[in-house]
């Protein structure tokens, strides 16, 4: 963008959850690197503001006032005379806010037809590209600025000024039993079992953390534990939680805000992914030593974690799976995000094929693959949805119309539309070459 030298004030919009706010920090770092003199303001919710309080790359935090004081807020934003805004949170009230505030350059994702036109610099965040982490989707919005994003930096949040006292000279292991939006919490009895097993084998202080939302699960865990546990749930502010996490030797939890805070402080992390819906390749711990605990889920239902009353997926993950990951991390066997793409892929890709050789090569290499059964519409649709298939690799002279229909209809029930790869003839490839083919096809797909 040729107008870069004239930009002095930038507004970055991310008024949602804690983890989401953490994951824009690499974008902040890259903007500041490209434009060191620019003033960066963040539009955040009040409950996430501590993440960037006294952050060296953030000049101002603006607390969200929508929808209650929307038009007053428009006036306040307008008075600040921003040169450019980037909408990392792509929702109508905020697109309209930027438009009415008269910000000259408004960068946003064009995927939502209703209000995508409100951005005058539109860029497509390729949400159907399953090779990209949420951090990388955020960085896509920097492309119009000519910012190089091929080497994304680590997460970077503020150092908390609110100190919390913790036992010294002991291994500190933190457990956050809650979840972010769109996921399910692991079972309290399994957390209790993990605590008891670790308590028997380690000289460690085990700390439960969380907010009011985690009160009940915290009480359940402590009532089941035989091992003493420090329960700080509902006893710390976000700033104190940040300080607590920064002092840990290891963090355990499901995808959530505290997990991404731990990654920002580069705390070794055991990341539990219990459902089909949330995948480590999109939400794994970013650039910190970690191990992923996730199973090839046997549940046959459409995955809607926020409303699902069943716990089949939760039961598949045993306490021993988490305990083994803890000891592997303590032995220095954790993987860094950019080094662990292959592992993320193995625990995120769900592949359906009609070719037995492809199936055998992938499964023997640790990938999750399924052979197609009866090739009628109902069977194919059920198989795609039940196994959360995100890659279909079909071999044959003719492409089955039932498969095409099943793929099309299943997109309404799956978080990622399945990528279809059709080859008329069988091609001999190694497992690595097969996965390379999938990665390339994901990167070049247009829609679904």
C-alpha positions as CSV (number, residue, x, y, z in Angstrom):
1,X,0.0,0.0,0.0
2,X,1.6,3.2,-1.2
3,X,0.1,5.4,1.5
4,X,2.0,3.7,4.3
5,X,4.4,6.7,5.1
6,X,1.4,8.9,5.8
7,X,-0.2,6.6,8.4
8,X,0.4,7.7,12.0
9,X,-2.6,6.2,13.9
10,X,-4.0,2.7,13.5
11,X,-7.0,1.1,15.3
12,X,-7.0,-2.6,15.7
13,X,-10.4,-4.1,16.5
14,X,-10.7,-7.3,18.6
15,X,-13.5,-7.0,21.1
16,X,-14.2,-10.6,21.9
17,X,-12.7,-13.5,24.0
18,X,-9.4,-13.6,25.9
19,X,-7.7,-16.1,23.6
20,X,-8.8,-14.3,20.5
21,X,-7.3,-11.1,21.8
22,X,-4.0,-12.9,22.6
23,X,-3.8,-14.3,19.1
24,X,-3.6,-10.9,17.4
25,X,-0.3,-10.1,19.2
26,X,1.9,-11.3,16.3
27,X,0.1,-8.9,14.0
28,X,0.8,-6.1,16.4
29,X,4.5,-7.0,16.5
30,X,4.7,-7.0,12.7
31,X,2.9,-3.7,12.3
32,X,5.2,-2.1,14.8
33,X,8.2,-3.6,13.0
34,X,7.1,-2.2,9.7
35,X,5.9,1.2,11.1
36,X,7.9,1.8,14.2
37,X,6.6,5.4,14.7
38,X,2.9,4.5,14.3
39,X,0.5,4.9,17.2
40,X,-1.4,1.6,17.8
41,X,-4.8,1.6,19.6
42,X,-6.7,-1.5,20.5
43,X,-10.4,-1.8,20.7
44,X,-11.0,-4.4,23.4
45,X,-13.6,-5.6,25.9
46,X,-13.0,-4.5,29.5
47,X,-12.3,-8.0,30.6
48,X,-9.4,-8.5,28.1
49,X,-7.7,-5.0,28.6
50,X,-5.1,-6.3,31.1
51,X,-3.6,-8.4,28.3
52,X,-2.1,-5.3,26.7
53,X,-1.9,-2.9,29.7
54,X,1.7,-1.4,29.6
55,X,2.4,-3.4,26.5
56,X,5.5,-1.9,24.8
57,X,3.9,-2.0,21.3
58,X,0.5,-0.7,22.2
59,X,-0.1,3.0,22.8
60,X,-3.8,3.0,23.8
61,X,-6.6,0.7,24.8
62,X,-10.1,1.7,23.9
63,X,-12.9,-0.2,25.8
64,X,-15.8,-1.3,23.7
65,X,-19.1,0.6,24.2
66,X,-21.3,-1.2,21.6
67,X,-24.1,-1.7,21.4
68,X,-25.4,0.3,24.4
69,X,-23.7,3.6,23.5
70,X,-23.1,3.0,19.8
71,X,-23.6,6.4,18.3
72,X,-21.7,8.2,21.2
73,X,-18.9,5.7,20.6
74,X,-18.9,6.5,16.9
75,X,-18.3,10.1,17.8
76,X,-15.5,9.3,20.2
77,X,-13.7,7.1,17.6
78,X,-14.2,9.8,15.0
79,X,-12.5,12.5,17.2
80,X,-9.4,10.3,17.4
81,X,-8.8,10.7,13.6
82,X,-7.4,7.3,12.9
83,X,-5.8,6.9,9.5
84,X,-6.4,3.1,9.2
85,X,-8.3,0.4,11.0
86,X,-8.1,-3.4,10.8
87,X,-11.2,-5.4,11.8
88,X,-9.8,-8.7,13.3
89,X,-13.3,-9.2,14.6
90,X,-15.6,-9.3,11.6
91,X,-19.1,-8.5,12.9
92,X,-21.6,-5.9,11.6
93,X,-21.5,-3.4,14.6
94,X,-17.8,-2.9,14.3
95,X,-17.7,-2.7,10.5
96,X,-20.4,0.0,10.8
97,X,-18.5,1.7,13.6
98,X,-15.4,2.1,11.4
99,X,-17.5,3.3,8.4
100,X,-19.5,5.9,10.4
101,X,-16.3,7.1,12.2
102,X,-15.0,8.0,8.8
103,X,-11.7,6.1,9.1
104,X,-10.1,6.5,5.6
105,X,-8.6,3.0,5.3
106,X,-10.7,0.2,6.6
107,X,-9.3,-3.3,6.2
108,X,-11.5,-6.3,6.8
109,X,-12.5,-9.8,5.6
110,X,-14.9,-9.7,2.7
111,X,-16.6,-13.0,3.3
112,X,-19.7,-11.6,4.9
113,X,-21.8,-10.3,2.1
114,X,-24.2,-8.2,4.3
115,X,-21.5,-5.8,5.5
116,X,-18.2,-6.7,3.8
117,X,-18.8,-3.7,1.5
118,X,-18.2,-1.4,4.5
119,X,-14.5,-2.1,4.3
120,X,-12.8,-0.3,1.5
121,X,-9.7,-2.5,1.5
122,X,-11.1,-6.0,1.4
123,X,-9.1,-9.2,1.8
124,X,-10.3,-12.8,1.9
125,X,-9.3,-14.7,5.1
126,X,-9.2,-18.2,3.8
127,X,-11.2,-19.9,6.6
128,X,-11.6,-23.1,4.6
129,X,-7.8,-23.5,4.4
130,X,-7.2,-26.1,7.1
131,X,-3.4,-25.6,6.9
132,X,-3.5,-22.2,8.7
133,X,-3.6,-21.4,12.4
134,X,-5.8,-18.6,13.8
135,X,-2.6,-16.5,14.2
136,X,-2.0,-16.9,10.4
137,X,-5.6,-16.0,9.6
138,X,-5.1,-12.8,11.5
139,X,-1.9,-12.0,9.7
140,X,-3.6,-12.4,6.3
141,X,-5.3,-9.0,7.0
142,X,-1.8,-7.4,7.0
143,X,-1.2,-8.3,3.4
144,X,-2.7,-5.1,2.0
145,X,-0.1,-3.2,4.0
146,X,2.7,-5.0,2.3
147,X,3.9,-6.7,5.5
148,X,5.8,-9.9,5.1
149,X,4.1,-12.7,7.2
150,X,6.0,-15.8,6.2
151,X,7.9,-15.9,9.4
152,X,5.3,-15.2,12.1
153,X,6.6,-14.0,15.5
154,X,5.6,-15.5,18.9
155,X,2.7,-14.3,21.0
156,X,3.5,-11.2,23.1
157,X,1.3,-9.9,25.8
158,X,1.9,-7.6,28.8
159,X,3.8,-8.5,31.9
160,X,1.3,-8.3,34.7
161,X,1.8,-5.7,37.4
162,X,-0.5,-7.5,39.8
163,X,1.7,-10.0,41.7
164,X,0.2,-13.2,43.2
165,X,2.1,-15.1,45.9
166,X,2.7,-18.7,45.2
167,X,4.7,-21.5,47.0
168,X,8.4,-21.2,46.1
169,X,11.0,-23.9,45.5
170,X,8.4,-26.3,44.1
171,X,7.3,-27.4,40.7
172,X,4.3,-25.4,39.8
173,X,1.6,-27.0,37.6
174,X,-1.4,-25.0,36.6
175,X,-4.7,-26.5,35.5
176,X,-7.5,-24.6,33.9
177,X,-10.6,-26.8,33.6
178,X,-12.7,-24.4,31.7
179,X,-13.1,-23.8,27.9
180,X,-13.5,-21.1,25.4
181,X,-16.6,-20.7,23.2
182,X,-17.6,-23.5,21.0
183,X,-15.8,-26.3,22.9
184,X,-16.5,-28.8,25.7
185,X,-14.8,-29.0,29.1
186,X,-13.0,-32.3,29.9
187,X,-14.5,-34.4,32.7
188,X,-13.9,-33.2,36.3
189,X,-13.3,-36.7,37.5
190,X,-10.5,-37.1,34.9
191,X,-8.8,-33.9,36.1
192,X,-9.0,-35.1,39.7
193,X,-7.4,-38.4,38.6
194,X,-4.6,-36.5,36.8
195,X,-4.0,-34.4,40.0
196,X,-3.8,-37.5,42.2
197,X,-1.5,-39.3,39.8
198,X,0.8,-36.3,39.5
199,X,0.7,-35.7,43.3
200,X,2.0,-39.3,43.9
201,X,4.8,-39.0,41.5
202,X,6.0,-35.4,41.8
203,X,7.0,-32.9,44.4
204,X,4.7,-30.2,43.0
205,X,2.1,-27.6,43.8
206,X,-1.0,-28.2,41.7
207,X,-3.0,-25.0,41.1
208,X,-6.6,-24.8,39.8
209,X,-7.4,-21.5,38.1
210,X,-10.5,-20.0,36.4
211,X,-13.3,-17.5,36.7
212,X,-16.8,-17.7,38.0
213,X,-17.7,-19.9,35.1
214,X,-15.4,-22.6,36.4
215,X,-16.7,-22.5,40.0
216,X,-18.8,-25.7,39.9
217,X,-16.2,-27.8,38.0
218,X,-13.5,-26.6,40.4
219,X,-15.5,-27.6,43.5
220,X,-16.2,-31.0,41.9
221,X,-12.5,-31.6,41.2
222,X,-11.4,-30.6,44.7
223,X,-14.0,-32.9,46.2
224,X,-12.8,-35.8,44.2
225,X,-9.0,-35.2,44.8
226,X,-7.0,-37.1,47.4
227,X,-4.0,-34.9,46.7
228,X,-4.0,-31.3,48.1
229,X,-4.7,-28.8,45.4
230,X,-4.5,-25.0,45.5
231,X,-7.9,-23.9,44.2
232,X,-7.7,-20.3,43.0
233,X,-10.8,-20.4,40.8
234,X,-12.7,-17.1,41.2
235,X,-10.0,-15.7,43.4
236,X,-7.8,-14.0,40.8
237,X,-8.4,-11.2,38.3
238,X,-7.1,-11.6,34.7
239,X,-4.0,-9.6,35.6
240,X,-3.3,-11.9,38.6
241,X,-4.1,-15.0,36.4
242,X,-1.5,-13.7,33.9
243,X,1.1,-13.4,36.7
244,X,0.2,-16.9,38.0
245,X,0.6,-18.5,34.6
246,X,3.9,-16.7,34.0
247,X,5.3,-18.4,37.1
248,X,4.2,-22.0,36.1
249,X,6.5,-24.7,35.0
250,X,3.7,-26.4,33.1
251,X,0.1,-25.7,32.1
252,X,-2.7,-28.2,31.5
253,X,-6.0,-27.3,29.8
254,X,-8.5,-27.4,26.9
255,X,-8.3,-24.7,24.2
256,X,-9.1,-21.5,26.1
257,X,-7.8,-18.0,26.9
258,X,-5.5,-19.2,29.7
259,X,-4.0,-21.8,27.3
260,X,-3.0,-19.0,24.9
261,X,-1.7,-16.9,27.7
262,X,0.5,-19.8,28.7
263,X,1.8,-20.0,25.1
264,X,2.5,-16.2,25.2
265,X,4.7,-16.7,28.2
266,X,6.2,-19.8,26.6
267,X,5.1,-22.1,29.4
268,X,5.2,-25.8,28.4
269,X,1.6,-26.8,27.8
270,X,-0.5,-30.0,27.6
271,X,-3.3,-29.0,25.3
272,X,-6.4,-31.2,25.5
273,X,-8.7,-31.2,22.4
274,X,-11.7,-33.4,23.2
275,X,-14.1,-32.6,20.4
276,X,-14.2,-33.0,16.6
277,X,-15.1,-29.4,16.2
278,X,-12.0,-27.7,17.6
279,X,-8.7,-28.7,15.9
280,X,-5.1,-28.1,17.0
281,X,-4.0,-27.0,13.5
282,X,-6.2,-24.0,14.0
283,X,-6.0,-23.4,17.8
284,X,-2.9,-25.2,19.0
285,X,-0.4,-23.5,21.5
286,X,1.6,-21.1,19.4
287,X,5.4,-21.2,19.5
288,X,5.7,-22.8,23.0
289,X,6.8,-26.3,23.9
290,X,3.6,-28.4,24.0
291,X,2.0,-31.7,23.4
292,X,-1.5,-32.3,22.0
293,X,-3.9,-34.8,23.6
294,X,-6.6,-35.7,21.1
295,X,-8.3,-38.9,20.0
296,X,-9.8,-40.1,16.7
297,X,-13.3,-39.7,18.1
298,X,-15.8,-42.5,17.7
299,X,-18.9,-40.4,18.2
300,X,-21.2,-40.6,15.2
301,X,-23.2,-37.4,15.9
302,X,-22.9,-34.0,14.2
303,X,-20.4,-32.1,16.4
304,X,-22.0,-29.1,18.1
305,X,-20.0,-28.8,21.3
306,X,-21.7,-25.8,22.8
307,X,-25.1,-27.6,22.9
308,X,-24.2,-31.3,22.9
309,X,-25.4,-33.1,26.0
310,X,-23.3,-36.2,25.4
311,X,-19.8,-36.9,26.7
312,X,-18.6,-39.7,24.4
313,X,-15.6,-37.6,23.2
314,X,-14.7,-36.6,26.7
315,X,-14.5,-40.2,27.9
316,X,-12.2,-41.2,25.1
317,X,-9.4,-39.2,26.7
318,X,-8.0,-41.0,29.7
319,X,-6.2,-39.4,32.6
320,X,-3.2,-41.5,31.7
321,X,-3.0,-39.8,28.3
322,X,-2.6,-36.4,30.0
323,X,-0.2,-37.7,32.7
324,X,2.0,-39.2,30.0
325,X,2.1,-35.9,28.2
326,X,3.0,-34.1,31.4
327,X,6.0,-36.3,32.0
328,X,7.1,-36.1,28.4
329,X,7.0,-32.3,28.6
330,X,9.0,-32.3,31.9
331,X,11.6,-34.5,30.1
332,X,11.9,-31.8,27.4
333,X,10.0,-33.7,24.7
334,X,7.6,-30.9,23.9
335,X,7.2,-29.6,20.4
336,X,7.2,-26.0,19.2
337,X,4.3,-25.0,17.0
338,X,6.1,-24.3,13.8
339,X,8.1,-27.6,14.3
340,X,4.9,-29.5,15.1
341,X,2.8,-28.9,12.0
342,X,3.0,-32.6,11.1
343,X,1.6,-33.6,14.5
344,X,-1.1,-30.9,14.2
345,X,-2.0,-32.3,10.8
346,X,-2.2,-35.9,12.1
347,X,-4.6,-34.8,14.8
348,X,-6.7,-32.5,12.7
349,X,-7.0,-34.0,9.2
350,X,-9.9,-36.5,8.8
351,X,-9.5,-38.2,5.4
352,X,-12.1,-40.2,3.4
353,X,-10.9,-42.2,0.4
354,X,-12.1,-45.0,-1.8
355,X,-8.6,-46.2,-2.5
356,X,-7.3,-48.9,-0.1
357,X,-3.6,-48.2,-0.8
358,X,-4.0,-44.5,0.2
359,X,-5.9,-45.5,3.3
360,X,-3.2,-48.0,4.3
361,X,-0.3,-45.6,3.8
362,X,-2.0,-42.8,5.7
363,X,-3.1,-44.9,8.7
364,X,0.2,-46.7,9.1
365,X,1.8,-43.2,9.2
366,X,-0.4,-42.1,12.0
367,X,-3.0,-40.1,10.0
368,X,-6.7,-40.5,10.6
369,X,-8.3,-42.0,7.4
370,X,-11.5,-43.8,6.6
371,X,-12.4,-46.1,3.7
372,X,-15.7,-45.3,2.0
373,X,-18.4,-47.8,2.5
374,X,-21.4,-48.1,0.2
375,X,-21.3,-45.3,-2.3
376,X,-24.9,-44.2,-2.0
377,X,-25.8,-40.6,-0.9
378,X,-27.1,-41.5,2.6
379,X,-24.1,-43.6,3.5
380,X,-21.5,-41.1,2.2
381,X,-23.3,-38.2,3.9
382,X,-23.4,-40.0,7.2
383,X,-19.8,-41.0,7.0
384,X,-18.6,-37.5,6.1
385,X,-20.5,-35.8,8.9
386,X,-20.0,-38.5,11.6
387,X,-16.2,-38.5,11.1
388,X,-16.0,-34.8,10.5
389,X,-14.3,-35.5,7.2
390,X,-12.3,-32.5,5.9
391,X,-10.4,-34.2,3.0
392,X,-12.0,-36.5,0.4
393,X,-9.4,-38.2,-1.8
394,X,-11.3,-40.0,-4.6
395,X,-9.8,-42.2,-7.3
396,X,-11.7,-43.3,-10.4
397,X,-12.6,-42.5,-14.0
398,X,-16.0,-41.2,-12.9
399,X,-16.8,-38.9,-10.0
400,X,-19.8,-40.3,-8.1
401,X,-22.7,-37.9,-8.2
402,X,-23.7,-39.2,-4.8
403,X,-20.3,-38.2,-3.4
404,X,-20.7,-34.7,-4.9
405,X,-24.1,-34.3,-3.3
406,X,-22.9,-35.6,0.0
407,X,-20.0,-33.3,0.0
408,X,-22.1,-30.3,-0.8
409,X,-24.9,-31.0,1.8
410,X,-22.3,-31.8,4.5
411,X,-20.8,-28.3,4.3
412,X,-23.8,-27.1,6.2
413,X,-23.0,-29.4,9.2
414,X,-19.2,-29.2,9.4
415,X,-16.8,-26.5,10.6
416,X,-14.6,-26.9,7.6
417,X,-16.1,-27.8,4.2
418,X,-14.4,-31.0,2.9
419,X,-11.7,-30.5,0.3
420,X,-12.3,-32.8,-2.7
421,X,-9.4,-34.2,-4.6
422,X,-10.4,-36.3,-7.6
423,X,-7.8,-38.3,-9.6
424,X,-8.9,-40.4,-12.5
425,X,-6.0,-42.8,-12.1
426,X,-4.1,-44.1,-9.1
427,X,-0.8,-42.3,-8.5
428,X,1.9,-44.0,-6.4
429,X,3.0,-41.6,-3.7
430,X,4.6,-41.9,-0.3
431,X,2.5,-40.8,2.7
432,X,4.6,-37.5,2.8
433,X,3.8,-36.8,-0.9
434,X,0.1,-37.5,-0.2
435,X,0.0,-35.0,2.6
436,X,1.9,-32.5,0.5
437,X,-0.7,-32.8,-2.2
438,X,-3.4,-32.0,0.4
439,X,-1.5,-29.0,1.7
440,X,-1.1,-27.6,-1.8
441,X,-4.8,-28.1,-2.6
442,X,-5.9,-26.4,0.6
443,X,-3.7,-23.4,-0.2
444,X,-5.1,-23.0,-3.7
445,X,-8.8,-23.7,-3.0
446,X,-11.0,-20.8,-3.7
447,X,-14.2,-21.4,-1.7
448,X,-15.2,-25.0,-0.8
